[in-house]
Amino acid sequence: MKNASVYLLTGLIALSFFACQKGSDLSSSTSNTPPPAGAFIKSSHLKGTLKGSLKQDSTYYLDGDMIVNAKDSFGVSPGVKIIATGNYRIEIAGTLISNGTDAKPITFSVKDPGTAYANLGLTGYWGGILVDSTAKYVSIKFTHINYTGGPDATGSAQASIDVEGSQSYDAGAKIIFEDNWMFGGIDDGVHLAGNITCSVKRNVMQRLGGPDGDLFNIKAGAHGDIAYNYIWSSANSGIKLNTGKKVLTPQTKWNIYNNTFINGNWRKVGELSSAILIDQFAAANIYNNVIVGCRNGINITSKADVNNCKYGNNLIYMYDAKVDSFTNMPYVTGSKGTPQTTDKIAVGLTACATVFTNWDKDITIDLLDNNIPSLKSVSPAIGTGTTSASVTFYSIGTAMTLNSDMGAYPNDGTGNKHLPTTKPVQ
């Protein structure tokens, strides 16, 4: 879906990862945090080339494509609402800081959310946030991003968050995407490409993609930690990794742990789709994930860097026991991934209903998220995760290690603090 992929891959020439730490040595990285974005932008109508900050608790209108140049910063203060009045996007070549708080989140939405909700999956309404190859730093926290996917100049739907390019700044841009909510986009939710280091944690990702679109589509050397995310009803794969068909460095390599996937991958017709797909020389550590009611579980293809894919202690409960060439496979048949003795694998509605406080068995009408993904007191996900897997974490964003409870919502309260809502916050 991304036209930029071809030229991006040809530009990736260096394999240089940031220093990483293990387990208890993990700490949040603040050394690359940029200064505040600067003076307040005076107009409430945003378009053209801009820099500066938006004032707390204020409403702004995106009235045209907006661009932040390479040496400039754009800051969005807590409580801000940005309403897209048409199919416009925000392009970041410098620094973006959209850091809300739990009490005062930031919201990006559209002028008629009722119509957008009524047309879920049929059309996109604005172009989302595009971060280009010269970006210095991106931090998005406690931010709602709704109803993206408006077409670009070629007619292709645009991702909600799209980072494109072979970043050279400090051996790769820093991307922090934590504690956010995303709903109703028509294509990829978060698309990450290039030699970038990322922290993707504790997000609530709901009903992204139309008939296609991966929820997290990660490629071309991006690397980092993706953990404690709630992923409901992705159109295609929930998390998809690949490096490239020809250019194999820098490698796409991620830690994928303690995520919760529910009722995903059913809208993609005519080809395999999975909760987790590792492909094209990508590698991953995959532990403590909960996958319930998804079309398929884990697919580590023969094109992946199979020797460097480590996995176990995943709960994979299939909707139905019927297995054909496209559906209901905990590990996709014919792939290099195989069930582990530490996994929890089961099939059928009865098994699926044992995991969460409430599981919505209706996978065909995916308009209302009625799931409550906290764990039942007798959930098979409790105490069956691993805390001792050999995982090297990346020193960026919030430090989070493996939990003995599987999924995004461990009972000790250290995971995702945000339960999903039936409709997005506007």
C-alpha positions in Angstrom: 0.0 0.0 0.0 3.0 2.3 0.4 4.4 3.7 -2.9 7.5 4.9 -1.2 8.8 1.4 -0.3 10.9 0.9 -3.4 13.0 4.0 -3.1 13.2 3.6 0.7 14.8 0.2 0.5 17.5 1.3 -2.0 18.5 4.1 0.4 19.1 1.9 3.4 22.9 1.4 3.6 23.9 1.3 7.2 23.3 -1.2 10.0 23.7 0.8 13.2 21.6 0.1 16.3 21.5 2.1 19.5 23.0 0.6 22.6 20.6 -1.8 24.3 20.3 -3.0 27.8 18.9 -6.2 29.3 16.2 -6.9 31.9 16.8 -4.9 35.1 19.3 -2.6 33.5 16.6 -1.2 31.3 15.9 2.5 31.7 14.1 5.2 29.8 16.1 7.2 27.4 15.8 11.0 27.7 19.2 12.0 26.2 17.6 12.7 22.8 14.5 14.6 24.1 14.4 17.9 22.2 13.6 21.3 23.8 10.0 22.6 23.8 8.6 23.5 20.4 8.6 27.3 20.9 6.1 30.1 20.8 2.3 29.5 20.5 0.9 29.5 17.0 -1.6 32.4 16.9 -4.2 31.2 14.4 -6.7 28.4 15.2 -6.6 27.4 11.5 -3.6 25.2 10.6 -2.2 24.9 7.1 1.0 25.6 5.1 4.4 25.7 6.7 4.2 26.1 10.5 6.3 25.8 13.6 5.7 26.4 17.3 3.2 25.1 19.9 -0.6 24.8 20.3 -2.1 26.1 23.5 -3.4 23.7 26.1 -7.2 22.9 26.1 -7.7 24.7 22.7 -9.4 23.6 19.5 -7.7 24.0 16.1 -8.8 23.2 12.6 -6.6 21.5 10.0 -7.7 23.5 6.9 -5.0 22.3 4.5 -1.9 20.2 4.3 0.5 21.4 7.1 4.3 21.1 6.9 7.0 21.3 9.7 10.4 21.9 8.1 13.6 20.0 9.0 15.0 22.5 11.5 11.6 23.3 13.1 9.4 21.8 15.8 5.7 21.4 16.3 4.3 20.9 19.8 0.8 19.9 20.7 -0.2 20.7 24.3 -2.4 18.6 26.6 -6.1 18.9 26.0 -5.8 20.2 22.4 -8.3 19.1 19.7 -7.3 19.2 16.1 -10.3 18.8 13.7 -9.5 18.0 10.1 -12.0 19.8 7.9 -11.0 17.9 4.7 -8.6 15.3 3.4 -5.5 17.0 4.7 -2.4 15.7 6.4 0.4 16.9 8.7 3.9 16.4 7.3 6.9 16.4 9.8 10.4 16.8 8.6 11.8 18.1 11.9 10.4 17.4 15.4 6.9 16.5 16.6 5.9 16.4 20.2 2.2 15.5 20.8 2.3 14.6 24.5 -1.0 14.7 26.2 -1.7 13.4 29.7 -4.1 10.8 31.0 -6.3 13.6 32.4 -5.9 15.8 29.3 -5.4 13.7 26.2 -4.9 15.2 22.7 -7.4 14.4 20.0 -7.1 14.4 16.2 -10.5 13.8 14.6 -12.9 15.0 11.9 -15.6 17.6 11.7 -18.4 15.0 11.3 -17.4 12.0 13.5 -21.0 10.6 13.3 -20.8 10.2 9.5 -17.3 8.8 9.8 -18.4 6.2 12.3 -21.4 5.2 10.2 -19.0 4.7 7.2 -16.4 2.6 9.0 -14.1 0.8 6.6 -15.6 2.5 3.5 -13.6 5.7 3.2 -10.9 7.7 5.0 -11.5 11.3 6.0 -8.0 12.8 6.4 -4.4 11.9 5.7 -2.9 11.4 9.1 0.6 12.2 10.1 3.5 11.7 7.7 7.0 11.8 9.1 9.7 12.0 6.4 13.3 10.9 6.2 14.8 14.0 7.8 12.8 13.8 11.0 14.8 14.3 14.2 12.4 13.1 16.9 8.8 12.1 17.2 7.0 11.7 20.5 3.2 10.9 20.5 1.7 10.1 23.9 -1.9 10.1 25.3 -3.2 11.1 21.9 -6.5 10.0 20.1 -6.2 9.6 16.3 -9.4 8.8 14.5 -10.8 8.2 11.0 -7.7 8.6 8.9 -7.0 7.0 5.5 -8.0 9.7 3.1 -6.4 9.0 -0.3 -3.0 10.5 -1.4 -2.3 11.9 -4.8 -2.2 8.4 -6.3 -5.5 7.4 -4.8 -4.0 5.1 -2.2 -5.3 5.3 1.4 -2.9 6.9 3.8 -1.7 5.4 7.1 -2.7 7.0 10.4 1.0 7.4 11.4 3.5 7.0 8.5 7.2 7.2 9.1 9.1 6.9 5.8 12.8 7.0 5.0 16.4 6.0 5.8 17.0 8.3 8.7 20.6 9.4 9.3 20.1 11.6 12.3 22.1 10.2 15.3 22.1 6.7 13.6 18.3 6.8 13.2 15.4 8.9 14.3 13.7 8.2 17.7 10.0 7.4 17.5 8.0 7.1 20.7 4.4 6.0 20.4 3.0 5.3 23.8 -0.4 5.4 25.6 -2.4 6.4 22.5 -5.8 5.4 21.1 -6.4 4.9 17.4 -9.7 4.1 15.8 -11.3 3.7 12.4 -8.5 4.4 9.9 -8.9 2.9 6.4 -5.4 1.6 6.0 -2.3 0.8 8.1 -2.5 2.1 11.7 1.2 2.7 12.3 3.6 2.3 9.3 7.3 2.4 10.3 10.1 2.3 7.7 13.8 3.1 7.8 16.7 2.9 10.2 14.7 4.2 13.2 14.5 3.1 16.8 11.0 2.9 18.3 9.1 2.4 21.4 5.5 1.3 20.8 3.8 0.5 24.1 0.4 0.5 25.9 -1.7 1.7 22.9 -5.3 0.9 22.3 -5.7 0.1 18.5 -9.3 -0.5 17.3 -10.8 -1.4 14.0 -8.1 -0.2 11.6 -8.1 -1.0 7.9 -10.9 -1.5 5.3 -10.6 -4.6 3.3 -6.8 -4.3 3.7 -4.2 -2.6 5.9 -2.0 -4.0 8.7 -2.4 -2.5 12.1 1.4 -2.2 12.7 3.3 -2.5 9.4 7.0 -2.3 10.1 9.8 -2.6 7.5 13.1 -1.5 6.0 15.2 -1.6 9.1 12.9 -0.2 11.8 13.7 -1.7 15.2 12.4 -1.5 18.8 10.0 -2.8 21.4 6.3 -3.3 20.8 4.6 -4.3 24.1 1.4 -4.2 26.1 -0.7 -3.0 23.2 -4.4 -3.8 22.8 -5.2 -4.7 19.1 -8.8 -5.3 18.1 -10.2 -6.2 14.6 -7.2 -5.3 12.4 -8.1 -5.8 8.7 -4.9 -7.7 7.8 -2.0 -8.6 10.1 -2.0 -7.2 13.6 1.9 -6.9 13.6 3.8 -7.4 10.3 7.6 -7.2 10.1 9.8 -7.4 7.0 13.2 -6.0 6.0 13.1 -6.2 2.3 13.2 -8.4 -0.8 16.8 -7.4 -1.8 18.3 -4.9 0.7 18.8 -6.9 4.0 20.5 -4.3 6.2 19.6 -2.6 8.4 17.5 -5.5 9.6 14.0 -5.1 10.9 14.2 -6.6 14.4 11.7 -6.2 17.2 10.7 -7.5 20.6 7.0 -8.3 20.5 5.8 -9.1 24.0 2.7 -9.0 26.2 0.3 -7.7 23.6 -3.4 -8.7 23.3 -4.9 -9.4 19.9 -8.7 -10.0 19.7 -10.9 -11.0 16.7 -8.4 -9.7 14.0 -7.5 -10.4 10.4 -10.9 -11.4 9.1 -11.5 -8.6 6.6 -8.5 -9.6 4.4 -9.9 -11.8 1.6 -8.0 -14.2 -0.6 -4.7 -14.5 1.2 -3.3 -15.5 4.6 -3.5 -13.0 7.4 -2.3 -13.5 11.0 -2.1 -11.7 14.3 1.8 -11.7 14.0 3.6 -12.1 10.6 7.4 -12.2 10.4 8.6 -12.1 6.8 11.4 -11.0 4.4 14.6 -11.3 6.6 13.0 -9.8 9.7 13.6 -11.2 13.1 11.7 -11.0 16.4 11.5 -12.1 20.0 7.8 -13.1 20.5 6.7 -13.8 24.1 3.7 -13.6 26.4 1.2 -12.5 23.7 -2.5 -13.3 24.0 -4.2 -14.1 20.6 -7.9 -14.9 20.9 -10.5 -15.2 18.0 -8.1 -14.1 15.3 -8.1 -15.6 11.8 -4.7 -17.1 12.4 -2.0 -16.9 15.1 1.7 -16.6 14.3 3.2 -16.9 10.8 7.1 -17.0 10.7 7.6 -17.5 6.9 10.5 -19.2 5.3 11.7 -15.8 4.1 12.2 -14.5 7.7 15.5 -14.7 9.5 14.2 -17.9 11.1 17.4 -18.6 13.1 17.0 -15.3 15.0 13.3 -15.6 15.7 12.8 -16.7 19.3 9.3 -17.3 20.7 7.3 -19.1 23.4 4.7 -18.6 26.2 2.1 -17.3 23.8 -1.6 -18.0 24.3 -3.3 -18.7 20.9 -7.0 -19.6 21.1 -8.7 -20.1 17.7 -12.3 -19.2 17.0 -13.1 -22.6 15.4 -11.5 -26.0 15.2 -12.0 -26.1 11.4 -8.6 -25.6 9.7 -8.4 -24.8 6.0 -5.7 -23.1 3.9 -6.6 -19.7 5.2 -8.1 -19.8 8.7 -7.9 -21.1 12.3 -4.2 -22.0 12.4 -2.4 -21.2 15.7 0.9 -21.4 13.8 0.4 -21.1 10.0 0.8 -24.5 8.4 3.9 -24.7 6.2 5.6 -21.8 7.9 8.7 -22.1 10.1 6.9 -21.3 13.3 5.9 -24.3 15.4 4.0 -24.7 18.6 6.1 -24.5 21.8 5.6 -26.6 24.9 5.2 -23.3 26.9 2.4 -22.1 24.6 -1.3 -22.3 25.5 -3.2 -23.4 22.4 -6.9 -24.3 22.2 -9.8 -24.0 19.8 -13.5 -23.2 20.1 -15.8 -20.6 21.6 -15.8 -22.1 25.1 -12.0 -21.9 25.3 -11.9 -18.3 23.9 -14.4 -17.2 26.6 -12.2 -18.3 29.4 -9.5 -15.7 29.0 -11.0 -12.2 29.5 -13.5 -10.5 31.7 -15.6 -10.4 28.6 -15.0 -11.7 25.1 -17.3 -10.8 22.2 -17.6 -13.9 20.0 -19.1 -11.9 17.1 -16.2 -11.5 14.6 -18.4 -10.7 11.7 -19.9 -7.4 12.9 -16.8 -5.6 14.1 -18.3 -2.1 14.6 -18.6 -2.1 18.4 -15.8 -3.3 20.6 -17.6 -5.0 23.5 -14.5 -6.8 24.8 -13.2 -6.2 28.3 -9.6 -7.6 28.0 -8.7 -7.7 31.7 -8.0 -11.2 32.8 -10.5 -13.4 34.5 -9.5 -14.7 37.9 -9.1 -18.2 36.5 -7.7 -17.1 33.1 -5.2 -19.4 31.5 -3.1 -16.4 30.8 -2.3 -15.8 34.5 1.1 -16.9 35.7 1.9 -18.7 32.4 4.1 -16.1 30.8 7.9 -16.0 31.0 10.0 -13.4 32.8 13.3 -15.1 32.0 13.5 -15.2 28.2 16.7 -13.8 26.8 15.5 -10.5 25.4 17.6 -7.5 24.7 15.4 -4.4 25.0 16.0 -1.0 23.3 16.9 2.0 25.5 14.1 4.3 24.3 10.7 5.2 25.8 9.3 3.7 28.9 11.1 0.7 30.4 8.9 -2.3 30.5 10.0 -5.9 31.0 8.2 -9.3 30.5 5.4 -10.1 32.9 4.4 -13.5 34.3 0.8 -12.9 33.2 0.4 -13.0 29.4 -1.2 -10.2 27.4 -1.4 -6.4 27.8 -3.3 -6.4 31.0 -1.5 -8.4 33.7 -3.2 -8.6 37.1 -0.4 -6.6 38.9 -1.5 -3.4 37.0 1.9 -2.8 35.4 0.7 -3.1 31.8 -1.7 -1.1 29.7 -3.8 1.2 31.8 -6.4 1.9 29.1 -9.3 -0.4 28.5 -11.0 -0.1 25.1 -14.2 1.9 24.6 -17.1 0.9 22.3 -16.7 4.2 20.3 -13.8 6.5 20.0 -13.4 9.6 22.2 -13.9 12.7 20.1 
